[in-house]
Amino acid sequence: MDGEDKKTREHLLESARQEFTAKGYLKASLRKICADAGVTTGALYFFFKDKEDLFAAIVEPPLLELKQLLYEHFSMENELNPETYIHSDGDHDEFAAVLIRHLYANRQEFLLLLTKAQGTRFENVVDELVETIEKRYFMVAEKLAGVLPGKRINRYMLHWLSHMAVDAFSHLLTHEKDVEKAITVMGRFMDFIVSGWMKLTLEDVETGK
């Protein structure tokens, strides 16, 4: 792709960001996107297969990077020794800051995913992230249950906590514009959720509590 093609593609992406943000995916007009970018509708199809491909070109790269950050974090968590690990406040501050900075560096794209993606393959992105986190939580909980006699995993609470984590990030992104405040708030939230995680996720085999 030469320099002019790259410029044209970037103009289309920026125009599409504005149109999708203003109207959502379903009501967004490809004709207006092209007009605002100063190209013909035919030119758009040189770069993108269809409307959803254009939407995906905007939101998918930061989403994939987010999933990679989560994968790397939970891979490290799964390597911890469950017999010796002790949680202390602040343990997850660095990870919270990394996630928040990534989300806010791509805030417009993630807001599109959260609020404007109906009608695309991304419309269930929250549920997909919850499923991803729940699988990782289960792996960690399984290791803990293995070294704690008389304990088993409470799948209901595991799912609920997974949803709570995703909802917390979503709420911050949609309501708080100050990234530094978001980092501080999320650090405190993660201290809260991690400190209570074992108590809620693992229950007594005999009593179910």
MDAnalysis code that builds the backbone (N, CA, C; Angstrom):
import MDAnalysis as mda
import numpy as np

u = mda.Universe.empty(627, n_residues=209, atom_resindex=np.repeat(np.arange(209), 3), trajectory=True)
u.add_TopologyAttr("name", ["N", "CA", "C"] * 209)
u.add_TopologyAttr("resid", np.arange(1, 210))
u.add_TopologyAttr("resname", ["MET", "ASP", "GLY", "GLU", "ASP", "LYS", "LYS", "THR", "ARG", "GLU", "HIS", "LEU", "LEU", "GLU", "SER", "ALA", "ARG", "GLN", "GLU", "PHE", "THR", "ALA", "LYS", "GLY", "TYR", "LEU", "LYS", "ALA", "SER", "LEU", "ARG", "LYS", "ILE", "CYS", "ALA", "ASP", "ALA", "GLY", "VAL", "THR", "THR", "GLY", "ALA", "LEU", "TYR", "PHE", "PHE", "PHE", "LYS", "ASP", "LYS", "GLU", "ASP", "LEU", "PHE", "ALA", "ALA", "ILE", "VAL", "GLU", "PRO", "PRO", "LEU", "LEU", "GLU", "LEU", "LYS", "GLN", "LEU", "LEU", "TYR", "GLU", "HIS", "PHE", "SER", "MET", "GLU", "ASN", "GLU", "LEU", "ASN", "PRO", "GLU", "THR", "TYR", "ILE", "HIS", "SER", "ASP", "GLY", "ASP", "HIS", "ASP", "GLU", "PHE", "ALA", "ALA", "VAL", "LEU", "ILE", "ARG", "HIS", "LEU", "TYR", "ALA", "ASN", "ARG", "GLN", "GLU", "PHE", "LEU", "LEU", "LEU", "LEU", "THR", "LYS", "ALA", "GLN", "GLY", "THR", "ARG", "PHE", "GLU", "ASN", "VAL", "VAL", "ASP", "GLU", "LEU", "VAL", "GLU", "THR", "ILE", "GLU", "LYS", "ARG", "TYR", "PHE", "MET", "VAL", "ALA", "GLU", "LYS", "LEU", "ALA", "GLY", "VAL", "LEU", "PRO", "GLY", "LYS", "ARG", "ILE", "ASN", "ARG", "TYR", "MET", "LEU", "HIS", "TRP", "LEU", "SER", "HIS", "MET", "ALA", "VAL", "ASP", "ALA", "PHE", "SER", "HIS", "LEU", "LEU", "THR", "HIS", "GLU", "LYS", "ASP", "VAL", "GLU", "LYS", "ALA", "ILE", "THR", "VAL", "MET", "GLY", "ARG", "PHE", "MET", "ASP", "PHE", "ILE", "VAL", "SER", "GLY", "TRP", "MET", "LYS", "LEU", "THR", "LEU", "GLU", "ASP", "VAL", "GLU", "THR", "GLY", "LYS"])
u.atoms.positions = np.array([
    [0.850, -1.190, 0.000],
    [0.000, 0.000, 0.000],
    [0.888, 1.243, 0.000],
    [0.703, 2.128, -0.994],
    [1.559, 3.311, -1.076],
    [1.065, 4.400, -0.124],
    [1.801, 5.523, -0.132],
    [1.494, 6.589, 0.812],
    [0.106, 7.168, 0.650],
    [-0.335, 7.355, -0.593],
    [-1.654, 7.916, -0.843],
    [-2.755, 6.968, -0.378],
    [-2.555, 5.683, -0.626],
    [-3.546, 4.693, -0.175],
    [-3.652, 4.674, 1.349],
    [-2.509, 4.785, 2.018],
    [-2.530, 4.808, 3.484],
    [-3.283, 6.027, 4.003],
    [-3.069, 7.180, 3.340],
    [-3.772, 8.395, 3.738],
    [-5.273, 8.249, 3.545],
    [-5.649, 7.693, 2.399],
    [-7.072, 7.508, 2.108],
    [-7.708, 6.578, 3.127],
    [-7.013, 5.494, 3.437],
    [-7.543, 4.542, 4.415],
    [-7.706, 5.202, 5.780],
    [-6.736, 5.994, 6.194],
    [-6.820, 6.683, 7.480],
    [-7.965, 7.690, 7.499],
    [-8.171, 8.393, 6.393],
    [-9.292, 9.337, 6.303],
    [-10.625, 8.595, 6.457],
    [-10.731, 7.439, 5.820],
    [-11.947, 6.640, 5.923],
    [-12.169, 6.161, 7.358],
    [-11.106, 5.710, 8.006],
    [-11.230, 5.227, 9.382],
    [-11.638, 6.350, 10.332],
    [-11.055, 7.537, 10.161],
    [-11.397, 8.647, 11.037],
    [-12.829, 9.105, 10.800],
    [-13.229, 9.174, 9.547],
    [-14.605, 9.529, 9.226],
    [-15.572, 8.500, 9.796],
    [-15.210, 7.225, 9.683],
    [-16.062, 6.151, 10.201],
    [-16.167, 6.222, 11.720],
    [-15.081, 6.523, 12.408],
    [-15.125, 6.663, 13.868],
    [-16.182, 7.686, 14.267],
    [-16.170, 8.825, 13.579],
    [-17.109, 9.888, 13.909],
    [-18.548, 9.475, 13.608],
    [-18.756, 8.847, 12.469],
    [-20.106, 8.429, 12.076],
    [-20.641, 7.326, 12.992],
    [-19.823, 6.336, 13.288],
    [-20.252, 5.253, 14.188],
    [-20.510, 5.792, 15.596],
    [-19.679, 6.733, 16.041],
    [-19.862, 7.322, 17.361],
    [-21.170, 8.108, 17.434],
    [-21.480, 8.826, 16.391],
    [-22.676, 9.662, 16.378],
    [-23.963, 8.848, 16.225],
    [-23.927, 7.799, 15.393],
    [-25.164, 7.106, 15.030],
    [-25.217, 5.634, 15.408],
    [-24.096, 5.058, 15.816],
    [-24.071, 3.623, 16.042],
    [-23.900, 2.892, 14.721],
    [-23.557, 1.608, 14.834],
    [-23.273, 0.833, 13.616],
    [-24.481, 0.736, 12.692],
    [-25.639, 0.415, 13.227],
    [-26.808, 0.141, 12.390],
    [-27.253, 1.356, 11.581],
    [-27.191, 2.536, 12.165],
    [-27.682, 3.734, 11.482],
    [-26.591, 4.508, 10.745],
    [-25.361, 4.098, 10.910],
    [-24.259, 4.800, 10.239],
    [-24.380, 4.658, 8.726],
    [-24.043, 5.724, 8.012],
    [-24.150, 5.754, 6.551],
    [-22.770, 5.652, 5.899],
    [-22.591, 4.633, 5.083],
    [-21.334, 4.508, 4.343],
    [-21.168, 5.666, 3.373],
    [-22.260, 6.122, 2.823],
    [-22.189, 7.241, 1.877],
    [-21.649, 8.491, 2.563],
    [-22.143, 8.753, 3.784],
    [-21.653, 9.930, 4.507],
    [-20.203, 9.745, 4.931],
    [-19.846, 8.534, 5.350],
    [-18.453, 8.259, 5.721],
    [-17.529, 8.569, 4.549],
    [-17.917, 8.117, 3.373],
    [-17.090, 8.362, 2.172],
    [-17.046, 9.843, 1.827],
    [-18.203, 10.502, 1.919],
    [-18.257, 11.928, 1.597],
    [-17.371, 12.732, 2.544],
    [-17.445, 12.417, 3.832],
    [-16.628, 13.137, 4.819],
    [-15.141, 12.861, 4.617],
    [-14.827, 11.667, 4.095],
    [-13.424, 11.314, 3.843],
    [-12.944, 11.825, 2.492],
    [-13.871, 12.338, 1.700],
    [-13.504, 12.878, 0.384],
    [-13.203, 11.825, -0.657],
    [-13.872, 10.674, -0.558],
    [-13.659, 9.598, -1.528],
    [-15.012, 9.084, -2.014],
    [-14.994, 8.317, -3.068],
    [-16.217, 7.705, -3.570],
    [-16.544, 6.447, -2.767],
    [-17.801, 6.028, -2.848],
    [-18.193, 4.793, -2.162],
    [-17.409, 3.610, -2.713],
    [-17.170, 3.624, -3.992],
    [-16.405, 2.537, -4.609],
    [-15.004, 2.432, -4.038],
    [-14.416, 3.574, -3.683],
    [-13.056, 3.568, -3.131],
    [-13.023, 2.849, -1.786],
    [-14.111, 2.945, -1.025],
    [-14.153, 2.294, 0.275],
    [-13.962, 0.788, 0.143],
    [-14.576, 0.217, -0.900],
    [-14.515, -1.238, -1.063],
    [-13.154, -1.717, -1.553],
    [-12.282, -0.793, -1.891],
    [-10.908, -1.159, -2.212],
    [-10.158, -1.539, -0.931],
    [-10.580, -0.918, 0.188],
    [-9.899, -1.131, 1.466],
    [-10.653, -2.072, 2.409],
    [-11.976, -2.074, 2.328],
    [-12.782, -2.843, 3.280],
    [-13.860, -3.641, 2.546],
    [-14.111, -4.850, 3.029],
    [-15.080, -5.721, 2.363],
    [-16.491, -5.169, 2.457],
    [-16.834, -4.656, 3.629],
    [-18.189, -4.170, 3.855],
    [-18.191, -3.271, 5.085],
    [-19.363, -2.870, 5.506],
    [-19.516, -1.965, 6.643],
    [-18.948, -2.568, 7.923],
    [-19.216, -3.854, 8.146],
    [-18.718, -4.488, 9.373],
    [-17.197, -4.598, 9.354],
    [-16.627, -4.828, 8.194],
    [-15.166, -4.896, 8.076],
    [-14.556, -3.547, 8.425],
    [-15.228, -2.473, 8.042],
    [-14.772, -1.129, 8.384],
    [-14.850, -0.907, 9.895],
    [-15.953, -1.319, 10.502],
    [-16.116, -1.203, 11.959],
    [-15.042, -2.019, 12.671],
    [-14.805, -3.224, 12.181],
    [-13.816, -4.110, 12.796],
    [-12.410, -3.520, 12.714],
    [-12.105, -2.845, 11.613],
    [-10.780, -2.253, 11.453],
    [-10.505, -1.200, 12.518],
    [-11.568, -0.622, 13.062],
    [-11.433, 0.387, 14.102],
    [-11.319, -0.244, 15.486],
    [-12.195, -1.189, 15.781],
    [-12.312, -1.679, 17.165],
    [-11.519, -2.949, 17.465],
    [-11.228, -3.739, 16.448],
    [-10.630, -5.045, 16.736],
    [-9.178, -4.983, 17.209],
    [-8.318, -4.138, 16.628],
    [-6.921, -4.119, 17.096],
    [-6.782, -3.825, 18.593],
    [-7.424, -2.768, 19.137],
    [-7.290, -2.563, 20.590],
    [-7.963, -3.650, 21.418],
    [-9.020, -4.275, 20.886],
    [-9.673, -5.367, 21.607],
    [-8.753, -6.575, 21.700],
    [-8.078, -6.912, 20.624],
    [-7.150, -8.044, 20.632],
    [-5.982, -7.782, 21.586],
    [-5.534, -6.527, 21.618],
    [-4.442, -6.186, 22.540],
    [-4.907, -6.312, 23.986],
    [-6.147, -5.914, 24.268],
    [-6.698, -6.070, 25.605],
    [-6.734, -7.539, 26.009],
    [-7.188, -8.392, 25.116],
    [-7.251, -9.824, 25.405],
    [-5.860, -10.391, 25.663],
    [-4.860, -9.894, 24.946],
    [-3.490, -10.353, 25.157],
    [-2.980, -9.925, 26.526],
    [-3.309, -8.700, 26.937],
    [-2.918, -8.225, 28.273],
    [-3.542, -9.097, 29.360],
    [-4.805, -9.460, 29.177],
    [-5.483, -10.321, 30.145],
    [-4.852, -11.710, 30.172],
    [-4.537, -12.228, 28.994],
    [-3.924, -13.560, 28.906],
    [-2.580, -13.581, 29.631],
    [-1.769, -12.567, 29.412],
    [-0.453, -12.519, 30.046],
    [-0.580, -12.398, 31.566],
    [-1.535, -11.585, 32.019],
    [-1.720, -11.413, 33.461],
    [-2.155, -12.713, 34.116],
    [-3.140, -13.372, 33.546],
    [-3.642, -14.590, 34.172],
    [-2.656, -15.746, 34.051],
    [-1.812, -15.703, 33.032],
    [-0.762, -16.720, 32.931],
    [0.206, -16.576, 34.100],
    [0.515, -15.327, 34.461],
    [1.388, -15.076, 35.608],
    [0.696, -15.476, 36.912],
    [-0.604, -15.160, 37.024],
    [-1.359, -15.518, 38.224],
    [-1.377, -17.032, 38.420],
    [-1.504, -17.753, 37.318],
    [-1.607, -19.206, 37.395],
    [-0.286, -19.860, 37.799],
    [0.801, -19.109, 37.674],
    [2.108, -19.646, 38.051],
    [2.423, -19.425, 39.532],
    [1.590, -18.636, 40.226],
    [1.836, -18.390, 41.651],
    [1.627, -19.670, 42.453],
    [2.389, -19.820, 43.505],
    [2.252, -20.973, 44.388],
    [1.078, -20.737, 45.335],
    [-0.011, -21.486, 45.192],
    [-1.203, -21.247, 46.029],
    [-0.975, -21.514, 47.504],
    [0.071, -22.267, 47.829],
    [0.331, -22.591, 49.236],
    [1.042, -21.453, 49.966],
    [1.677, -20.576, 49.212],
    [2.457, -19.518, 49.854],
    [1.963, -18.114, 49.515],
    [1.068, -17.988, 48.540],
    [0.645, -16.656, 48.101],
    [-0.190, -15.956, 49.167],
    [0.144, -14.711, 49.454],
    [-0.624, -13.869, 50.367],
    [-0.895, -12.545, 49.656],
    [-2.156, -12.161, 49.584],
    [-2.496, -10.900, 48.922],
    [-2.246, -9.717, 49.847],
    [-1.662, -8.657, 49.282],
    [-1.496, -7.397, 49.994],
    [-2.074, -6.277, 49.139],
    [-2.646, -5.266, 49.780],
    [-3.172, -4.130, 49.027],
    [-2.079, -3.533, 48.151],
    [-2.450, -3.239, 46.925],
    [-1.489, -2.655, 45.995],
    [-0.835, -3.667, 45.080],
    [-1.055, -4.970, 45.344],
    [-0.434, -6.013, 44.523],
    [-0.808, -5.890, 43.047],
    [-2.018, -5.398, 42.778],
    [-2.507, -5.354, 41.400],
    [-2.561, -3.932, 40.839],
    [-1.919, -2.988, 41.528],
    [-1.946, -1.601, 41.053],
    [-1.313, -1.456, 39.671],
    [-0.202, -2.139, 39.474],
    [0.500, -2.015, 38.190],
    [-0.354, -2.563, 37.049],
    [-0.981, -3.718, 37.279],
    [-1.825, -4.312, 36.237],
    [-3.051, -3.432, 35.977],
    [-3.642, -2.889, 37.033],
    [-4.788, -1.999, 36.868],
    [-4.405, -0.791, 36.023],
    [-3.225, -0.230, 36.285],
    [-2.769, 0.939, 35.527],
    [-2.533, 0.589, 34.059],
    [-1.954, -0.574, 33.801],
    [-1.717, -0.999, 32.420],
    [-3.039, -1.130, 31.658],
    [-4.010, -1.780, 32.280],
    [-5.314, -1.950, 31.636],
    [-5.999, -0.613, 31.400],
    [-6.040, 0.217, 32.427],
    [-6.723, 1.507, 32.299],
    [-6.057, 2.369, 31.233],
    [-4.732, 2.408, 31.209],
    [-4.046, 3.238, 30.201],
    [-4.338, 2.727, 28.787],
    [-4.415, 1.420, 28.630],
    [-4.747, 0.880, 27.310],
    [-6.185, 1.242, 26.928],
    [-7.106, 1.081, 27.865],
    [-8.510, 1.398, 27.586],
    [-8.683, 2.876, 27.239],
    [-8.012, 3.747, 27.987],
    [-8.182, 5.184, 27.758],
    [-7.402, 5.684, 26.550],
    [-6.323, 5.018, 26.212],
    [-5.598, 5.378, 24.985],
    [-6.442, 5.061, 23.756],
    [-7.381, 4.130, 23.932],
    [-8.276, 3.722, 22.840],
    [-9.731, 3.899, 23.278],
    [-9.981, 4.974, 24.008],
    [-11.297, 5.149, 24.638],
    [-12.425, 5.196, 23.608],
    [-12.240, 5.928, 22.526],
    [-13.308, 6.029, 21.533],
    [-13.639, 4.660, 20.951],
    [-12.608, 3.862, 20.690],
    [-12.820, 2.532, 20.123],
    [-13.569, 1.621, 21.102],
    [-13.184, 1.672, 22.385],
    [-13.857, 0.813, 23.359],
    [-15.275, 1.296, 23.651],
    [-15.513, 2.591, 23.590],
    [-16.875, 3.080, 23.742],
    [-17.744, 2.623, 22.571],
    [-17.164, 2.569, 21.394],
    [-17.900, 2.017, 20.249],
    [-18.272, 0.561, 20.518],
    [-17.336, -0.192, 21.039],
    [-17.597, -1.606, 21.353],
    [-18.691, -1.755, 22.402],
    [-18.664, -0.910, 23.408],
    [-19.593, -1.038, 24.522],
    [-20.979, -0.491, 24.212],
    [-21.061, 0.537, 23.374],
    [-22.335, 1.243, 23.224],
    [-22.863, 1.337, 21.794],
    [-22.055, 1.018, 20.790],
    [-22.478, 1.259, 19.406],
    [-22.331, 0.048, 18.494],
    [-22.079, -1.131, 19.051],
    [-21.729, -2.295, 18.233],
    [-22.910, -3.190, 17.877],
    [-24.127, -2.809, 18.264],
    [-25.282, -3.651, 17.953],
    [-25.403, -3.855, 16.440],
    [-25.580, -5.116, 16.052],
    [-25.666, -5.443, 14.635],
    [-24.369, -5.959, 14.051],
    [-23.307, -5.979, 14.882],
    [-22.026, -6.508, 14.435],
    [-21.675, -7.762, 15.230],
    [-20.608, -8.430, 14.824],
    [-20.166, -9.618, 15.560],
    [-19.569, -9.256, 16.914],
    [-19.443, -7.959, 17.181],
    [-18.874, -7.502, 18.451],
    [-19.948, -7.132, 19.470],
    [-21.227, -7.300, 19.145],
    [-22.283, -6.803, 20.021],
    [-22.327, -7.538, 21.368],
    [-21.740, -8.714, 21.435],
    [-21.709, -9.464, 22.693],
    [-20.322, -9.448, 23.339],
    [-19.580, -8.384, 23.090],
    [-18.191, -8.329, 23.550],
    [-18.079, -8.420, 25.075],
    [-19.020, -7.836, 25.799],
    [-18.962, -7.901, 27.267],
    [-19.084, -9.344, 27.736],
    [-20.052, -10.073, 27.183],
    [-20.226, -11.480, 27.556],
    [-18.998, -12.309, 27.196],
    [-18.373, -11.979, 26.077],
    [-17.183, -12.720, 25.655],
    [-16.016, -12.451, 26.605],
    [-15.872, -11.209, 27.052],
    [-14.812, -10.884, 28.003],
    [-15.068, -11.545, 29.354],
    [-16.335, -11.569, 29.770],
    [-16.680, -12.251, 31.014],
    [-16.318, -13.727, 30.922],
    [-16.628, -14.336, 29.784],
    [-16.308, -15.757, 29.590],
    [-14.804, -15.990, 29.644],
    [-14.038, -15.100, 29.023],
    [-12.584, -15.215, 29.033],
    [-12.041, -15.132, 30.454],
    [-12.507, -14.133, 31.203],
    [-12.040, -13.945, 32.575],
    [-12.481, -15.098, 33.464],
    [-13.711, -15.565, 33.255],
    [-14.219, -16.662, 34.069],
    [-13.372, -17.920, 33.884],
    [-12.958, -18.207, 32.665],
    [-12.116, -19.376, 32.412],
    [-10.789, -19.249, 33.146],
    [-10.230, -18.039, 33.129],
    [-8.949, -17.814, 33.803],
    [-9.117, -17.881, 35.319],
    [-10.194, -17.285, 35.823],
    [-10.479, -17.371, 37.250],
    [-10.599, -18.836, 37.688],
    [-11.255, -19.629, 36.855],
    [-11.466, -21.034, 37.201],
    [-10.130, -21.766, 37.344],
    [-9.188, -21.466, 36.446],
    [-7.885, -22.113, 36.507],
    [-7.177, -21.793, 37.816],
    [-7.262, -20.520, 38.235],
    [-6.630, -20.116, 39.491],
    [-7.357, -20.760, 40.681],
    [-8.699, -20.728, 40.634],
    [-9.490, -21.306, 41.731],
    [-9.259, -22.802, 41.858],
    [-9.068, -23.458, 40.743],
    [-8.827, -24.900, 40.750],
    [-7.533, -25.225, 41.484],
    [-6.500, -24.408, 41.268],
    [-5.232, -24.627, 41.960],
    [-5.392, -24.402, 43.462],
    [-6.152, -23.357, 43.818],
    [-6.356, -23.075, 45.233],
    [-7.145, -24.192, 45.908],
    [-8.216, -24.644, 45.254],
    [-9.033, -25.716, 45.826],
    [-8.224, -26.990, 46.010],
    [-7.220, -27.176, 45.154],
    [-6.402, -28.381, 45.222],
    [-5.510, -28.455, 46.443],
    [-5.244, -27.304, 47.064],
    [-4.362, -27.316, 48.244],
    [-5.117, -26.962, 49.524],
    [-6.427, -26.775, 49.392],
    [-7.242, -26.457, 50.562],
    [-8.249, -27.571, 50.788],
    [-7.956, -28.490, 51.706],
    [-8.851, -29.627, 51.957],
    [-10.268, -29.171, 52.322],
    [-11.257, -29.864, 51.770],
    [-12.641, -29.570, 52.101],
    [-13.228, -28.401, 51.359],
    [-12.492, -27.865, 50.368],
    [-12.982, -26.725, 49.606],
    [-13.301, -27.125, 48.158],
    [-14.297, -26.449, 47.587],
    [-14.647, -26.642, 46.179],
    [-14.985, -25.284, 45.565],
    [-15.022, -25.237, 44.245],
    [-15.279, -23.991, 43.536],
    [-16.775, -23.720, 43.468],
    [-17.154, -22.518, 43.813],
    [-18.536, -22.069, 43.663],
    [-18.644, -21.400, 42.294],
    [-19.157, -22.117, 41.301],
    [-19.188, -21.607, 39.930],
    [-20.088, -20.387, 39.785],
    [-21.168, -20.354, 40.560],
    [-22.074, -19.200, 40.490],
    [-21.333, -17.925, 40.886],
    [-20.633, -17.975, 42.011],
    [-19.916, -16.791, 42.486],
    [-18.753, -16.445, 41.563],
    [-18.133, -17.464, 40.987],
    [-17.036, -17.242, 40.048],
    [-17.530, -16.438, 38.847],
    [-18.689, -16.828, 38.318],
    [-19.268, -16.114, 37.177],
    [-19.656, -14.688, 37.577],
    [-20.246, -14.544, 38.751],
    [-20.680, -13.231, 39.222],
    [-19.495, -12.281, 39.385],
    [-18.413, -12.775, 39.969],
    [-17.217, -11.954, 40.140],
    [-16.586, -11.582, 38.800],
    [-16.647, -12.490, 37.840],
    [-16.125, -12.203, 36.502],
    [-16.909, -11.056, 35.870],
    [-18.226, -11.108, 36.019],
    [-19.068, -10.034, 35.499],
    [-18.782, -8.722, 36.216],
    [-18.602, -8.797, 37.514],
    [-18.341, -7.603, 38.303],
    [-17.064, -6.906, 37.827],
    [-16.036, -7.697, 37.536],
    [-14.760, -7.126, 37.082],
    [-14.925, -6.402, 35.753],
    [-15.596, -7.044, 34.792],
    [-15.794, -6.417, 33.483],
    [-16.686, -5.186, 33.602],
    [-17.746, -5.291, 34.398],
    [-18.663, -4.164, 34.570],
    [-17.968, -2.964, 35.208],
    [-17.032, -3.217, 36.111],
    [-16.318, -2.124, 36.770],
    [-15.496, -1.329, 35.761],
    [-14.781, -2.031, 34.900],
    [-13.996, -1.345, 33.866],
    [-14.907, -0.617, 32.887],
    [-16.023, -1.249, 32.515],
    [-16.961, -0.631, 31.570],
    [-17.554, 0.649, 32.153],
    [-17.925, 0.588, 33.432],
    [-18.522, 1.756, 34.081],
    [-17.520, 2.912, 34.141],
    [-16.295, 2.614, 34.513],
    [-15.281, 3.670, 34.557],
    [-15.089, 4.308, 33.185],
    [-14.977, 3.484, 32.174],
    [-14.704, 3.979, 30.835],
    [-15.829, 4.877, 30.324],
    [-17.054, 4.534, 30.666],
    [-18.195, 5.300, 30.166],
    [-18.545, 6.507, 31.038],
    [-18.025, 6.553, 32.278],
    [-18.418, 7.634, 33.186],
    [-17.279, 8.527, 33.663],
    [-16.058, 8.038, 33.633],
    [-14.928, 8.817, 34.156],
    [-13.967, 9.186, 33.027],
    [-13.744, 10.472, 32.815],
    [-12.869, 10.916, 31.731],
    [-11.409, 11.059, 32.156],
    [-11.174, 11.221, 33.442],
    [-9.816, 11.435, 33.960],
    [-9.109, 10.095, 34.142],
    [-8.096, 9.839, 33.342],
    [-7.432, 8.544, 33.365],
    [-6.716, 8.293, 34.689],
    [-6.127, 9.321, 35.272],
    [-5.406, 9.130, 36.531],
    [-6.375, 8.792, 37.666],
    [-7.523, 9.431, 37.685],
    [-8.519, 9.096, 38.699],
    [-9.024, 7.676, 38.486],
    [-9.199, 7.296, 37.217],
    [-9.657, 5.938, 36.897],
    [-8.654, 4.902, 37.390],
    [-7.374, 5.192, 37.252],
    [-6.331, 4.271, 37.717],
    [-6.407, 4.106, 39.237],
    [-6.566, 5.217, 39.947],
    [-6.652, 5.167, 41.405],
    [-7.868, 4.365, 41.860],
    [-9.015, 4.658, 41.251],
    [-10.249, 3.966, 41.624],
    [-10.146, 2.476, 41.330],
    [-9.599, 2.132, 40.164],
    [-9.516, 0.722, 39.791],
    [-8.536, -0.031, 40.675],
    [-7.461, 0.618, 41.082],
    [-6.519, -0.030, 41.994],
    [-7.203, -0.408, 43.299],
    [-8.021, 0.499, 43.835],
    [-8.741, 0.224, 45.077],
    [-9.785, -0.881, 44.873],
    [-10.459, -0.842, 43.724],
    [-11.458, -1.871, 43.441],
    [-10.817, -3.251, 43.355],
    [-9.650, -3.320, 42.709],
    [-8.994, -4.613, 42.558],
    [-8.504, -5.141, 43.905],
    [-8.069, -4.253, 44.793],
    [-7.719, -4.696, 46.148],
    [-8.934, -5.320, 46.822],
    [-10.083, -4.663, 46.642],
    [-11.320, -5.143, 47.249],
    [-11.729, -6.504, 46.698],
    [-11.725, -6.619, 45.372],
    [-12.232, -7.848, 44.762],
    [-11.273, -9.015, 44.988],
    [-9.954, -8.762, 44.972],
    [-8.992, -9.845, 45.174],
    [-9.020, -10.324, 46.634],
    [-9.157, -9.376, 47.566],
    [-9.152, -9.772, 48.981],
    [-10.354, -10.639, 49.335],
    [-11.470, -10.429, 48.667],
    [-12.649, -11.236, 48.950],
    [-12.862, -12.388, 47.990],
    [-11.991, -12.485, 47.002],
    [-12.171, -13.454, 45.928],
    [-12.167, -14.898, 46.430],
    [-11.191, -15.242, 47.267],
    [-11.083, -16.625, 47.735],
    [-12.286, -17.003, 48.584],
    [-12.727, -16.090, 49.434],
    [-13.857, -16.387, 50.315],
    [-15.129, -16.648, 49.525],
    [-15.331, -15.885, 48.443],
    [-16.543, -16.027, 47.651],
    [-16.463, -17.162, 46.639],
    [-15.284, -17.379, 46.102],
    [-15.127, -18.369, 45.027],
    [-15.013, -19.786, 45.537],
    [-14.409, -19.954, 46.720],
    [-14.254, -21.300, 47.290],
    [-15.220, -21.480, 48.458],
    [-15.943, -22.578, 48.439],
    [-16.900, -22.838, 49.509],
    [-16.590, -24.174, 50.177],
    [-17.101, -24.339, 51.364],
    [-16.910, -25.579, 52.115],
    [-17.733, -26.700, 51.499],
    [-17.120, -27.836, 51.266],
    [-17.795, -28.958, 50.619],
    [-19.013, -29.401, 51.426],
    [-18.885, -29.423, 52.745],
    [-19.954, -29.953, 53.590],
    [-21.109, -28.964, 53.784],
    [-20.776, -27.695, 53.981],
    [-21.812, -26.717, 54.299],
    [-22.237, -25.872, 53.096],
    [-21.398, -25.849, 52.046],
    [-21.705, -24.998, 50.900],
    [-21.554, -23.528, 51.198],
    [-20.779, -23.187, 52.241],
    [-20.562, -21.783, 52.615],
    [-19.081, -21.453, 52.583],
])
